[in-house]
């Protein structure tokens, strides 16, 4: 063996010894972190239990006929302090691993996989990947749709439907992970994606024929309209979210959705006509499919699609209307946002 090779081997051996020590230190710290996480989770759970006991005691003290005015004032102060502590505990809990991923994620990913993102940077990065995924797949669907319009073959239609089934299935998984990590997406929009996945799957199994060809142009027009609205909405909502985060008003895990959320109210009302038109289009699809079901006997997909389009359309209109009415009652609070933004600018300038 040459002298050069011996020197290289010695250098590699020394580096390997250092790597082994670093790896052992890493494993030791990982065990310590997991032990600390378990300890914090138990402490938070116990604190929640104690707060529950305190709340019951405060309620008894407030409802007691023998309580003096000063005792009632003291009870109200304690209740407020307990609420503040509960809010802080909730924030701490969000920074700890989730013990239960829920039935859906356990079924898909297994119960032993931890999907908690423990740092703000990790959560924000995952949220951005979610937004980029929606944007890219929407572009892909529109491209396949254009190809399907130019080349009217059933195989191209099936490819487009398969992509949409995969897209909505993936969204349900990603959104479940986002919700575990603090996203406040409404339950209807998650259910909306489950229903959309089923709808696209049924449309994929619908065999070619006169009924399919009759509805095909309308379905292509509908998907194209929804895709374009989603692109326009996603672009505008992303800018709105960045502004709200800069002003300290938006939650870190707020995401863009196909519907209208309360945080969108300021500056996004111009999207409402486009959204409502899309929801009405869904109801029109349901009506068209119902009429087809009277003539296309023996094709269960037609009536099933009519029901799904109707449920999705009504659900979207109902949920969006409730959000708008609630936000109108609460007010937009634009003055508070402006004052907070100006205060931040004053602090930076100092």
Helices and strands as residue ranges (DSSP letters): H 3-63, H 69-94, H 103-109, H 120-150, H 154-180, H 187-205, H 210-247, G 262-264, H 265-268, G 269-271, H 272-295, H 300-330, H 334-349
